[in-house]
Amino acid sequence: MLVKTKGIVLNYIRYRESSIITRIYTEALGVQSYIVNGVRKKGTGSRIALFQSFTLLDMVVYTSPRGGLTRISEYKSAYPFSTIPFDIRKSSILLFLSELVSRTVKEEEENQPLFYFLFNAVVTFDEMDRGFENFHLVFLLQLSFHLGFGPSSGAEIVEQVAFSHNVQAATAAPPVLALQAHEAYFDQLLQEPDHATIPNGKVRRELLDIVIRYYQLHVDKLGEIKSLAILSEVLAE
């Protein structure tokens, strides 16, 4: 059966000489994996750019009652990016967020509120020409509500991270007092995200580290976020 749906590309792996297997979060079917043939062929016919992380697609896809790998009948860009591919800061943020989403969003079922949160967030990010330094922090905090563990305050985040024995043992969490110094920043990001004032890149990285620890408490086997090192380097200032 064919289904028309929008999709958000999470990632892909190479398959055979010129094909890929891609994981896409779809509006109609949740997370699905598809074989796409010939997309990596050389020359003007290559369409691999449409399967970069967080690319937004309009698709017609095959479905199978048995599940597993299927194929895409038709696909095209649902929203051509105007800034993300040309800004190393933006592309690094989006790479990091797509990796984290691919590790946390796994259900193979429709969830339109979550889908459109992700879709609209990417569009908004592409349209921002300045003031997006905190975007990844706001995104992760808002995503946590869709995943069922959104915090009510900065104190809740800090307390859970600071007093979690597993996190302290596994990742050498900072002292409680050092974490508590960030509560007010989290309150700003939660309550007034458009007006949050984070003083510098160092504090921003510390906040991100706490958020990732918070996710580790709530997402089973989150694992290492490989793109985090790239993001930290790009946003060092």
C-alpha positions in Angstrom: 0.0 0.0 0.0 1.2 3.5 -0.8 1.0 6.3 1.9 1.6 10.0 1.3 3.4 11.6 4.2 5.9 14.3 5.2 9.2 13.1 6.7 12.2 14.3 8.7 15.4 12.6 7.8 17.2 11.3 10.9 20.3 9.7 9.3 21.4 7.2 6.6 24.0 4.5 6.0 25.6 3.5 2.7 24.1 0.4 1.1 25.8 -1.3 -1.8 27.5 0.8 -4.5 25.2 3.8 -4.9 22.2 3.2 -2.5 21.4 4.0 1.1 19.3 2.8 4.0 17.7 5.9 5.6 15.8 6.3 8.9 13.0 8.9 8.6 10.6 10.1 11.2 7.3 10.3 9.2 4.1 12.2 10.0 1.9 9.2 9.2 4.0 6.2 10.3 6.5 7.2 13.0 10.1 6.1 12.5 10.6 4.1 9.4 13.6 2.7 7.5 13.8 2.8 3.7 16.1 1.6 1.0 16.8 4.3 -1.6 18.5 3.1 -4.7 21.0 5.0 -6.9 20.9 8.1 -4.7 24.7 8.3 -4.3 25.6 8.0 -8.0 28.1 10.5 -9.3 27.2 13.4 -11.4 24.1 15.7 -11.7 21.7 12.8 -11.0 22.8 12.5 -7.4 20.1 13.3 -4.8 22.0 12.5 -1.6 21.6 16.1 -0.4 17.9 15.3 0.3 18.9 12.7 2.9 21.2 14.9 5.1 20.2 15.1 8.7 16.9 16.9 9.4 16.1 17.4 5.8 12.3 17.9 5.4 10.6 15.8 2.7 7.3 15.2 1.0 7.1 11.5 0.2 4.9 8.7 -1.1 6.1 5.5 0.6 5.3 1.8 0.5 4.1 0.1 3.7 4.2 -3.5 4.6 2.1 -5.3 7.3 5.2 -7.2 8.2 7.2 -4.1 8.9 10.9 -3.8 8.2 12.6 -2.1 5.3 10.4 -0.7 2.6 10.9 1.7 -0.3 10.1 5.3 -1.2 8.0 5.7 -4.3 8.4 9.5 -4.6 10.2 12.1 -2.6 11.0 15.8 -2.9 12.0 18.6 -0.6 9.2 19.9 1.6 11.2 23.0 2.6 14.4 23.9 0.9 16.9 25.3 3.4 18.1 28.8 2.8 20.7 29.2 5.6 21.5 26.0 7.4 23.8 24.4 4.8 25.8 27.7 4.5 26.4 28.3 8.2 28.7 26.0 10.0 27.2 26.9 13.4 23.7 26.1 12.3 24.7 22.9 10.5 26.6 21.7 13.5 23.7 22.4 15.8 21.3 20.5 13.5 23.7 17.6 13.2 23.9 17.3 17.0 20.1 17.6 17.4 19.3 15.0 14.7 21.7 12.5 16.4 20.0 13.0 19.7 16.5 12.8 18.2 17.4 9.6 16.4 18.4 8.1 19.7 15.3 9.2 21.6 12.4 9.1 19.1 11.9 5.5 18.1 8.2 4.7 18.0 6.7 3.3 14.8 3.4 5.0 15.1 1.8 8.3 14.3 2.5 11.2 16.7 1.5 14.4 15.0 2.2 16.8 17.9 5.8 15.5 18.1 6.2 15.4 14.4 5.1 19.0 13.9 7.2 20.2 16.9 10.3 18.9 15.1 9.2 20.0 11.6 8.3 23.6 12.7 11.4 23.9 14.9 13.7 23.1 11.9 11.9 25.6 9.7 12.1 28.3 12.4 15.8 27.6 12.9 16.5 28.0 9.2 14.6 31.3 9.2 16.6 32.8 12.1 19.4 35.1 11.0 20.7 35.9 14.5 20.2 35.1 18.1 20.2 31.3 17.7 23.0 30.5 20.1 20.5 29.0 22.6 18.4 27.2 20.1 19.7 23.7 20.9 19.1 24.2 24.6 15.5 25.4 24.1 14.9 22.6 21.6 16.0 19.9 24.0 14.0 21.3 26.9 10.9 21.5 24.8 11.5 18.0 23.2 11.6 16.5 26.7 7.9 17.5 27.2 7.0 15.6 24.1 9.0 12.6 25.4 7.2 12.6 28.7 9.8 13.9 31.1 9.7 17.7 30.8 10.9 19.6 33.9 8.8 22.1 35.7 11.8 24.2 36.8 15.5 24.6 36.6 15.7 23.2 40.2 14.0 20.0 39.1 16.7 19.5 36.4 19.5 20.2 38.7 18.2 18.1 41.6 17.7 15.1 39.4 21.1 15.3 37.9 22.9 16.2 41.1 21.4 13.5 43.2 21.4 10.7 40.7 23.9 8.1 41.9 24.2 6.5 38.5 25.0 9.7 36.7 27.6 10.7 39.3 29.2 7.3 39.2 29.2 6.9 35.5 30.1 10.4 34.3 31.6 12.2 37.4 28.9 14.8 37.7 30.0 18.2 39.0 29.4 19.2 42.6 25.9 20.1 43.6 26.7 23.7 44.3 28.2 24.1 40.8 25.0 22.7 39.3 22.7 24.9 41.4 24.4 28.0 39.9 22.7 27.1 36.6 19.1 26.9 37.9 18.2 30.4 37.0 19.4 30.0 33.4 17.2 26.9 33.0 14.2 28.8 34.4 14.8 31.5 31.7 15.1 28.9 29.0 11.9 27.2 30.2 9.8 30.3 30.8 11.1 32.9 28.4 13.2 31.1 25.8 13.2 34.1 23.4 14.7 36.4 26.1 17.0 34.0 27.9 20.4 35.6 28.6 23.3 33.1 28.7 26.5 35.1 29.4 29.0 33.2 27.3 29.9 29.9 25.5 31.4 28.4 28.6 28.1 28.6 30.5 26.2 27.4 27.5 28.3 24.3 27.2 27.8 23.6 30.9 24.1 23.9 30.5 24.2 21.5 27.6 26.2 19.0 29.6 23.5 19.1 32.4 20.7 18.7 29.8 22.4 15.7 28.3 22.9 14.2 31.8 19.2 14.9 32.4 18.3 13.0 29.2 20.5 10.1 30.3 18.4 9.7 33.4 15.2 9.4 31.3 16.2 7.7 28.0 17.4 4.2 28.3 20.8 3.5 26.7 21.2 7.0 25.2 24.8 6.4 24.6 27.6 8.7 23.5 26.5 11.7 21.3 29.3 11.6 18.8 28.5 15.0 17.3 28.7 16.8 20.7 32.5 17.3 20.3 32.0 19.0 17.0 29.3 21.2 18.4 31.3 22.2 21.4 34.2 23.2 19.2 32.1 25.3 16.8 30.3 27.1 19.6 33.4 27.6 21.7 33.0 31.4 21.8 
